Amino acid sequence: MEKKEPRLMIAFPKSETELRVVFSEAVDRKSAENPLNYRTRSGMKIFAAHVDPNDPQRVSLVTEPMNGEAMEVDVLQAPGVETRDGRKLVHHDSPEFIQGIASIPEIQRPAINEFPFPSRFVGKVASASCGKDGGVDSNVLINTFGFAFIHMQNGGPFNSLKIVTKQHILGIAEATRVLRAGQTVHVLWAGGEIRNVDGENQLVDTGYMEGSIIAPTPLKSPPPFPLRTDEIADKASRSLRATALQGVVVQFEDVIIDRLLPSNPDGLRTIWFHNDTDEQLPAVLLDNVTTVLSVGQRLKYLRGIVHQPRAGEYEVIVELDQHLVLSDTEIFGHVTLIEGYDLPDFQGCHALINLRDTPGKIVAVLTSEYKLQSLLETAFQTGALIAFWGEYLNEPPTPRGGSWAVNVYQINGVIVYDRP
């Protein structure tokens, strides 16, 4: 059987100082580990090269620092690399890639100001990363839908991106359990191709993407972006505003449920709702969301991820029960303990509160919001009185190694008073 012509298939950043190179077949170690056998169109310096011991088709290059925010497009060339059996590469230029860890807002910024609002970088190879968003981990979404989302920590328009892949990032739960308080797991999706599909910009796995866990970062989940249903429903669905909100963590306040649909074969429920307008929008509830809902029911707020399943149509993906807030309860007390980031079904902070108005009674509170966690930590350190409001959880996430012996609340706000 005749062999296919050997070629360089793809190159992409694995960090700000590393490029991964994938060849069509196993390469000769001596030629592949000589940095002089590589060059880039930009003239970027390459200091070292190492063949992957577990995959002789993949090589890692150590480079001078790359600036992902600059969005510089480059090409890697490997004219001096040979195959394991001594053949020269027939094609030794990579597809164009963006240097470093690319900026999500820059990927999302459109080339033209009309639907489908394609990215300026369609067709380019890129790598992007993020921390936790306060919801389920990416593997749950990938198992359910075949995609996940990454988010900038500041949240809001143009700050999220869909990752289309069947791959899992292994070890997220384990890495989360050993984090120090105040840190979050940081993940990297490297080597996808930027595409615009029916008006949605995506980073798509073409067979070479690598997902990995990188150094943890300070916990700062993107704050939910306040939204009305009429901003992405019906006529607004093909607007730049709607496009900018694709994948963004959002929050609808004062929600009314209009319709309930039966669960689909995968166990997913869909509800239709509206808030300040008459425009209705569907919300898809993951199968772990068990809150009982009814037509006409009012919710304090609904949090979810904006998703476009079809051109010009939007829905909201609801990940957790605590993202459906039925009502708020205000309680006063003092923080006696704060820790967390190790609950199997919840990444965030939990604290114990000694209630002011019921001496001797203690409740637990949960939050995935960095700002609320900081306020709780301040109150714990100073002994200050706090007021918090949130909703009581009938079935809270189970703490590691046991169960809750106190009432548990998902909090939505905290006030720390000046004096203990």
C-alpha positions as CSV (number, residue, x, y, z in Angstrom):
1,M,0.0,0.0,0.0
2,E,1.4,3.4,-1.1
3,K,2.2,5.7,1.8
4,K,0.6,9.2,1.9
5,E,2.9,12.2,1.4
6,P,4.3,13.3,4.8
7,R,3.3,16.8,5.9
8,L,3.1,19.2,8.8
9,M,-0.6,19.1,9.8
10,I,-1.0,21.9,12.3
11,A,0.8,24.0,14.9
12,F,-0.7,25.8,17.9
13,P,0.3,27.4,21.2
14,K,0.2,25.4,24.4
15,S,1.3,28.4,26.4
16,E,2.8,31.8,25.8
17,T,6.2,30.1,25.3
18,E,5.3,26.7,23.7
19,L,4.1,25.6,20.3
20,R,2.7,22.1,19.7
21,V,3.4,20.7,16.2
22,V,1.6,17.7,14.7
23,F,2.9,15.8,11.7
24,S,1.0,13.3,9.6
25,E,3.3,10.5,10.7
26,A,6.1,9.7,13.1
27,V,9.2,12.0,12.7
28,D,12.9,11.3,12.9
29,R,13.9,12.4,16.4
30,K,17.3,13.9,15.5
31,S,15.9,16.2,12.8
32,A,12.7,17.0,14.8
33,E,14.6,18.0,17.9
34,N,16.9,20.4,16.1
35,P,15.4,23.9,16.6
36,L,17.3,25.1,13.5
37,N,14.9,23.0,11.4
38,Y,12.0,25.3,12.2
39,R,11.2,28.9,11.5
40,T,8.1,31.1,11.6
41,R,6.8,33.7,9.2
42,S,7.1,36.3,11.9
43,G,10.7,35.5,12.7
44,M,9.8,34.3,16.2
45,K,12.8,32.7,18.0
46,I,12.7,28.9,18.6
47,F,15.0,27.7,21.4
48,A,14.4,24.0,21.7
49,A,12.3,21.1,20.3
50,H,11.2,17.9,22.0
51,V,9.4,14.9,20.4
52,D,6.5,13.7,22.6
53,P,7.6,10.3,24.1
54,N,4.1,9.0,23.9
55,D,3.3,10.3,20.4
56,P,6.2,10.5,17.8
57,Q,3.9,12.6,15.5
58,R,3.8,15.5,18.0
59,V,6.7,17.9,18.8
60,S,6.8,20.7,21.4
61,L,8.8,23.8,20.6
62,V,10.1,26.2,23.2
63,T,9.8,29.8,21.8
64,E,10.3,33.3,22.8
65,P,7.3,34.8,24.7
66,M,4.1,35.3,22.6
67,N,1.5,37.9,23.4
68,G,-2.0,36.4,22.8
69,E,-3.7,39.7,23.3
70,A,-1.9,41.1,20.2
71,M,-3.7,38.5,18.1
72,E,-0.7,38.1,15.7
73,V,-1.2,35.5,13.0
74,D,1.7,33.4,12.2
75,V,2.8,30.3,10.2
76,L,5.3,27.6,11.3
77,Q,7.6,26.0,8.8
78,A,9.6,22.8,9.3
79,P,11.7,22.4,6.1
80,G,14.4,20.4,7.9
81,V,12.3,17.8,9.6
82,E,12.2,14.3,8.2
83,T,10.0,11.2,8.8
84,R,11.2,8.3,10.9
85,D,12.0,6.5,7.6
86,G,14.1,9.4,6.3
87,R,11.6,11.1,3.9
88,K,11.4,14.9,3.5
89,L,8.1,16.6,4.2
90,V,6.1,17.3,1.0
91,H,4.3,20.2,2.8
92,H,6.1,21.8,5.6
93,D,4.0,24.9,6.3
94,S,1.3,24.9,9.0
95,P,-2.1,26.5,8.7
96,E,-2.2,30.0,10.1
97,F,-2.4,30.2,13.9
98,I,-2.8,33.0,16.4
99,Q,0.3,33.4,18.6
100,G,-0.1,32.7,22.4
101,I,-3.3,32.3,24.3
102,A,-5.8,34.2,22.1
103,S,-8.1,37.0,23.4
104,I,-11.7,35.8,23.5
105,P,-13.1,39.3,22.9
106,E,-10.9,39.7,19.9
107,I,-11.9,36.3,18.5
108,Q,-15.6,37.3,18.9
109,R,-15.3,40.8,17.4
110,P,-17.0,40.6,14.0
111,A,-15.3,41.3,10.6
112,I,-18.6,42.8,9.2
113,N,-21.4,44.5,11.0
114,E,-24.2,42.3,9.8
115,F,-25.5,38.8,10.4
116,P,-23.9,36.3,10.6
117,F,-21.2,38.5,12.2
118,P,-18.2,36.3,11.3
119,S,-15.0,36.6,13.4
120,R,-12.1,38.4,11.8
121,F,-10.2,35.2,12.4
122,V,-12.4,32.6,10.8
123,G,-10.2,29.7,9.5
124,K,-7.3,30.5,11.9
125,V,-6.1,28.0,14.5
126,A,-6.2,29.3,18.1
127,S,-5.9,28.3,21.8
128,A,-8.0,29.8,24.6
129,S,-8.4,29.4,28.3
130,C,-10.6,30.2,31.3
131,G,-11.3,29.5,35.0
132,K,-14.5,28.2,36.5
133,D,-17.8,30.0,35.7
134,G,-19.8,28.9,38.8
135,G,-21.7,26.2,37.0
136,V,-21.1,22.5,36.2
137,D,-17.7,21.5,34.8
138,S,-17.1,21.4,31.0
139,N,-17.3,17.6,30.9
140,V,-21.0,17.6,31.9
141,L,-21.8,20.0,29.0
142,I,-19.7,18.0,26.5
143,N,-21.4,14.8,27.5
144,T,-24.9,16.4,27.1
145,F,-24.4,18.6,24.1
146,G,-21.0,18.0,22.5
147,F,-19.7,21.4,23.4
148,A,-18.7,23.6,26.4
149,F,-18.1,27.3,27.0
150,I,-15.2,29.3,28.2
151,H,-15.6,32.8,29.8
152,M,-13.5,35.8,30.6
153,Q,-13.7,36.6,34.4
154,N,-15.3,40.0,33.8
155,G,-18.2,38.4,31.9
156,G,-20.6,40.3,29.7
157,P,-20.8,40.8,25.9
158,F,-18.1,39.3,23.6
159,N,-16.4,37.6,26.6
160,S,-17.5,34.0,26.1
161,L,-16.7,31.3,23.4
162,K,-18.2,27.9,22.5
163,I,-15.7,25.0,22.4
164,V,-17.0,22.3,20.1
165,T,-15.3,18.9,21.0
166,K,-16.0,15.4,22.2
167,Q,-12.9,15.4,24.4
168,H,-12.8,15.5,28.1
169,I,-10.3,17.4,30.3
170,L,-9.4,14.7,32.8
171,G,-8.9,15.4,36.5
172,I,-11.0,18.6,36.9
173,A,-12.9,17.3,39.9
174,E,-9.6,16.0,41.5
175,A,-7.8,19.3,40.9
176,T,-10.7,21.2,42.3
177,R,-10.7,19.3,45.6
178,V,-7.0,20.1,46.4
179,L,-7.1,23.8,45.6
180,R,-6.4,26.4,48.3
181,A,-9.3,28.6,49.2
182,G,-9.7,31.5,46.8
183,Q,-8.3,29.6,43.8
184,T,-10.0,28.0,40.8
185,V,-9.1,25.4,38.2
186,H,-7.9,27.0,35.0
187,V,-8.3,25.0,31.8
188,L,-6.8,25.4,28.3
189,W,-8.4,24.4,25.0
190,A,-5.5,24.4,22.5
191,G,-5.5,23.9,18.7
192,G,-9.1,24.5,17.6
193,E,-10.1,26.2,14.4
194,I,-12.2,29.4,14.6
195,R,-15.4,28.9,12.6
196,N,-18.7,30.8,12.2
197,V,-21.6,28.4,12.1
198,D,-25.0,29.9,11.4
199,G,-24.0,33.2,13.0
200,E,-22.1,31.6,16.0
201,N,-18.4,32.0,16.4
202,Q,-16.9,28.7,17.7
203,L,-13.5,27.1,18.4
204,V,-13.8,23.7,16.8
205,D,-11.8,20.5,17.4
206,T,-10.7,19.3,14.0
207,G,-9.0,16.3,15.4
208,Y,-5.9,17.9,16.9
209,M,-7.2,19.9,19.9
210,E,-5.7,19.3,23.3
211,G,-7.6,20.1,26.5
212,S,-5.5,20.4,29.7
213,I,-5.5,21.9,33.2
214,I,-3.0,24.7,33.7
215,A,-1.8,26.6,36.8
216,P,-4.7,27.6,39.1
217,T,-5.8,31.3,39.2
218,P,-7.7,33.4,41.8
219,L,-11.4,32.5,41.9
220,K,-13.4,35.1,40.1
221,S,-16.5,33.6,38.4
222,P,-17.9,35.9,35.7
223,P,-20.8,37.9,37.2
224,P,-24.1,37.1,35.5
225,F,-25.0,39.7,33.0
226,P,-28.5,41.2,33.5
227,L,-30.7,40.6,30.5
228,R,-34.3,40.9,29.3
229,T,-35.8,38.2,27.1
230,D,-36.6,40.7,24.2
231,E,-32.8,41.4,23.8
232,I,-32.2,38.0,22.2
233,A,-35.6,36.7,21.2
234,D,-37.5,36.9,17.9
235,K,-36.5,40.0,15.8
236,A,-33.5,40.8,18.1
237,S,-32.0,37.3,17.6
238,R,-30.0,38.3,14.5
239,S,-28.7,41.5,16.0
240,L,-25.1,42.3,17.0
241,R,-26.3,42.5,20.6
242,A,-27.5,38.9,20.6
243,T,-24.3,37.7,18.9
244,A,-22.2,39.5,21.5
245,L,-24.1,37.5,24.2
246,Q,-23.5,34.0,22.8
247,G,-22.1,31.8,25.6
248,V,-22.3,34.5,28.2
249,V,-23.5,33.8,31.7
250,V,-26.7,35.9,32.1
251,Q,-29.4,36.6,34.7
252,F,-33.1,37.3,34.1
253,E,-34.9,38.9,37.0
254,D,-38.6,38.7,37.9
255,V,-39.2,35.7,35.7
256,I,-42.7,34.3,34.8
257,I,-42.9,30.7,33.5
258,D,-45.2,30.5,30.5
259,R,-44.9,26.9,29.3
260,L,-43.5,23.6,30.5
261,L,-42.5,20.9,27.9
262,P,-42.1,17.2,28.7
263,S,-38.5,15.9,29.2
264,N,-36.8,14.8,26.0
265,P,-35.2,11.3,25.7
266,D,-32.0,12.6,27.3
267,G,-33.9,13.8,30.4
268,L,-33.7,17.5,29.7
269,R,-36.7,19.7,30.5
270,T,-37.5,22.9,28.6
271,I,-39.4,25.8,30.0
272,W,-40.5,29.0,28.2
273,F,-40.4,32.2,30.2
274,H,-40.4,36.0,30.0
275,N,-39.5,38.8,32.4
276,D,-40.0,42.5,31.7
277,T,-41.4,42.1,28.2
278,D,-43.9,39.8,26.4
279,E,-41.1,38.1,24.4
280,Q,-40.8,34.5,25.5
281,L,-37.5,32.5,25.5
282,P,-36.8,28.8,26.1
283,A,-34.6,27.6,28.9
284,V,-33.1,24.0,28.8
285,L,-32.5,22.5,32.2
286,L,-29.7,20.0,32.6
287,D,-30.9,16.6,34.0
288,N,-29.4,17.4,37.4
289,V,-31.8,20.4,37.8
290,T,-34.7,19.0,39.8
291,T,-36.5,22.1,41.0
292,V,-40.3,21.6,40.6
293,L,-41.7,24.3,38.4
294,S,-45.3,25.2,37.2
295,V,-46.9,27.4,34.6
296,G,-47.5,30.9,36.0
297,Q,-44.8,30.5,38.6
298,R,-42.7,33.6,39.4
299,L,-38.9,33.3,40.0
300,K,-36.8,35.9,41.7
301,Y,-34.2,35.3,39.0
302,L,-33.0,32.7,36.4
303,R,-29.3,32.3,35.6
304,G,-28.0,30.5,32.6
305,I,-25.7,30.4,29.6
306,V,-27.0,32.0,26.3
307,H,-26.9,29.5,23.5
308,Q,-27.8,29.6,19.8
309,P,-28.9,26.1,18.7
310,R,-30.0,27.3,15.3
311,A,-29.4,30.4,13.2
312,G,-31.3,33.3,14.7
313,E,-32.8,31.2,17.6
314,Y,-31.7,31.5,21.2
315,E,-32.1,29.5,24.4
316,V,-30.7,29.6,27.9
317,I,-28.9,26.6,29.4
318,V,-29.6,26.3,33.2
319,E,-26.9,24.2,34.9
320,L,-27.8,24.0,38.6
321,D,-30.8,24.1,40.9
322,Q,-29.3,27.2,42.7
323,H,-29.5,29.0,39.4
324,L,-33.3,29.0,39.7
325,V,-34.0,31.4,42.6
326,L,-37.6,31.1,43.9
327,S,-37.5,33.8,46.6
328,D,-35.1,35.7,48.8
329,T,-34.8,35.5,52.6
330,E,-32.8,38.1,54.6
331,I,-30.9,36.8,57.7
332,F,-28.5,38.4,60.2
333,G,-25.5,36.7,61.9
334,H,-21.8,36.2,62.3
335,V,-19.4,34.1,60.2
336,T,-17.8,31.4,62.3
337,L,-16.1,29.3,59.6
338,I,-15.4,29.7,55.9
339,E,-13.9,27.2,53.5
340,G,-14.7,25.3,50.4
341,Y,-14.0,24.7,46.7
342,D,-14.2,21.0,47.4
343,L,-17.9,20.1,47.1
344,P,-18.5,17.4,44.4
345,D,-21.4,19.3,42.8
346,F,-20.4,22.8,43.6
347,Q,-17.2,24.8,43.1
348,G,-17.2,27.8,45.4
349,C,-17.2,28.9,49.1
350,H,-19.3,27.7,52.0
351,A,-19.5,29.4,55.3
352,L,-21.2,28.7,58.7
353,I,-23.3,31.6,60.1
354,N,-24.2,31.9,63.8
355,L,-27.7,33.6,63.7
356,R,-28.1,36.8,65.6
357,D,-31.9,36.5,66.1
358,T,-31.9,32.8,67.1
359,P,-29.0,32.3,69.5
360,G,-27.3,28.9,69.2
361,K,-28.6,28.2,65.7
362,I,-26.2,27.9,62.8
363,V,-26.9,27.8,59.1
364,A,-24.6,27.2,56.1
365,V,-24.4,29.5,53.1
366,L,-23.0,28.7,49.6
367,T,-21.7,31.1,46.9
368,S,-19.6,30.8,43.7
369,E,-19.3,34.6,43.4
370,Y,-15.9,36.0,44.2
371,K,-17.3,39.3,45.5
372,L,-19.6,37.5,48.0
373,Q,-16.8,35.2,49.1
374,S,-14.5,38.3,49.8
375,L,-17.3,39.9,51.9
376,L,-17.7,36.7,54.0
377,E,-14.0,36.4,54.5
378,T,-13.9,40.1,55.7
379,A,-16.7,39.4,58.2
380,F,-15.0,36.2,59.4
381,Q,-11.7,38.1,60.0
382,T,-13.2,41.1,61.7
383,G,-16.1,39.4,63.5
384,A,-18.5,41.9,62.0
385,L,-22.2,41.4,61.8
386,I,-23.6,40.5,58.4
387,A,-26.9,40.4,56.7
388,F,-27.3,38.0,53.8
389,W,-30.2,37.2,51.5
390,G,-30.8,34.2,49.4
391,E,-32.9,31.1,49.0
392,Y,-33.2,28.0,51.1
393,L,-31.9,24.9,49.3
394,N,-34.0,21.7,49.8
395,E,-31.3,19.5,48.3
396,P,-28.0,21.3,48.6
397,P,-24.8,20.0,47.1
398,T,-23.4,17.3,49.4
399,P,-20.2,18.3,51.4
400,R,-17.2,16.0,51.0
401,G,-17.4,13.1,53.4
402,G,-20.9,13.5,54.8
403,S,-24.1,15.4,54.7
404,W,-25.3,18.8,56.0
405,A,-26.7,18.9,59.6
406,V,-27.8,22.5,59.2
407,N,-30.1,24.4,56.9
408,V,-28.3,25.6,53.7
409,Y,-28.9,28.7,51.7
410,Q,-27.6,29.8,48.3
411,I,-26.8,33.5,48.9
412,N,-27.3,36.3,46.4
413,G,-26.1,39.3,48.5
414,V,-24.1,40.2,51.7
415,I,-23.9,43.3,53.7
416,V,-20.9,43.6,56.2
417,Y,-21.6,46.2,58.9
418,D,-18.8,48.5,60.1
419,R,-18.7,47.2,63.7
420,P,-18.7,43.7,65.2
